[in-house]
Amino acid sequence: MLLLDSEAHDLFTKIEEGLDPFSLPPGEAREMVLGLISEGIILSKVDYPRPQKLSPKSLCLIVSHACNMACTYCSLSKATVEGKLMSPETAIRAMKWLIDNAPGIKVDVDFFGGEPTLAWNTVKAAVDFSKEYSKTKNKTVRFSMSTNALGLTDEMLDYCDENYISLILSLDGPKAENDRCRVLKDGRPSFDAVLPNIMKVAQRRQRGWYVRGTYSKGTINFSDSVIALHKMGINNLAFEPVVSNVSGVAFSKEDIPVIREEYEKLARYYVECKKTGVPIKFYHFEMDLENGPCARKSAGGCGAGAEYLAVSPDEKIWPCHQFDTEKDFCLGTLGDPPTQTVYDKYTIKNHLTGKRECPDCWASYFCSGGCIASNKLQEGDILLPYKMGCLIQKIRLEAALWVYSELRE
Amino acid sequence: MLPEVTRMRIKIIAKKPACSNIDDENCRECQTPCKSAAKTANTISNQICEAKGANSPWIL
């Protein structure tokens, strides 16, 4: 990371805008710039390799289209009505296919819904099978489960602990903020019902869990929510901006200054905690520039349709969990899985160099072009970056880099 | 506003990637980006290279 003073910042800006660095007058600035170019630190170009073979690595097993809650922003609201559960047999077939076809040693699985605890027997069947079968193939399977925590029992928690199942627990903030959208099926608020189970996880685990919140226009002061949850003893947090077109929920450009203030406020709080030894993890500020992903990974996109796939209860395979029920995006079934051609298509589509507006953006290697599902939902094309998402991502990255620079000593 | 540092330009050190396995195009050690706490694709920057030795039975 290069920290620039104002003079250097202006100079680099001009170079980015097309100034030929070799036309700089002799002096310290010219020497510095030409030195960085010769070392390949700036203005370097790399042809990033792409995977050549079938490359499934991660599956999202949508084990339940049913849910025990009725959050107003849920992307699966239509599917929830249908309420299908994945059978244990289907989950085992999906795991066998993944383990057989994954080229690497490590494979990852997330149990998702709807609400996955409603299909607990399916979750257990998939885990028990994978533990044994992966040994015969010299693979390691790691698990996570995204849950609203409403039905999370002690027995489930014990099983998750025994099998290293990481938990992503949905909660949008303290009571008032959470209960704006996260409600039970009968419309009652959910906070009081889910908090005890979330606190159980917070108290029994050092790692392997996060509280995952969503903020929207109505809860735009999300830093207060994060800080309030942290002060309740929830140390592992990740908050995401909503992706929506619904009035009163969706963000507009006028919200950007407020969102910037929120991330900056949170960054100050985070640094203060870290410097005073108070445990906290805010997922989006946890950057490691020294040990981060390689260039191939950074340019490879989100992985959807290339190394990350989702399987729904009816055995259909999708580019990711967010395309579930989007008929035009179905890639195949467990009986007729995606071909090399399908992988090639998504590997190219989802690569940074295949996205129209990304290659020149300073943040592109940090976000790799963002979420193709959000792109489609908001811009109508998986290759067109979701503009509001880009703006928020850059703000968040700036805050994260400021945190990094503050703490790296 | 945060101090000046937030407005810095970010330069990617393209020829010095963090992961030494860049030459192995089939390296599949680290997580797929969307498989993470945030369940979002915007998380590549929050990942670590597991081929360099970071290893854990926990995905998170």
Interface residues (C-beta under 8 A of the other chain):
Chain A: M1 L2 L3 L4 D5 S6 H9 F12 T13 E16 L36 G40 I41 I42 S44 K45 V46 P49 R50 P51 Q52 K53 S55 K57 S58 C60 A102 P103 G104 I105 K106 D108 D110 R142 F143 S144 S146 Y164 S166 I168 R207 G208 W209 Y210 R212 N236 A238 E240 E264 A267 R268 Y283 H284 E286 M287 D288 L289 E290 N291 G292 P293 C294 A295 R296 K297 S298 G301 C302 G303 A304 E307 Y308 C320 H321 W362 A363 Y365 F366 C367 S368 G369 G370 C371 I372 S374 G389 Q393 R396 L397 E398 A399 A400 L401 W402 S405
Chain B: M1 L2 P3 E4 V5 T6 R7 M8 R9 I10 K11 I12 I13 A14 K15 K16 P17 A18 C19 S20 N21 I22 E25 N26 C27 R28 E29 C30 Q31 T32 P33 C34 K35 S36 A37 A38 K39 T40 A41 N42 T43 I44 S45 N46 Q47 I48 C49 E50 A51 K52 A54 S56 P57 W58 I59 L60
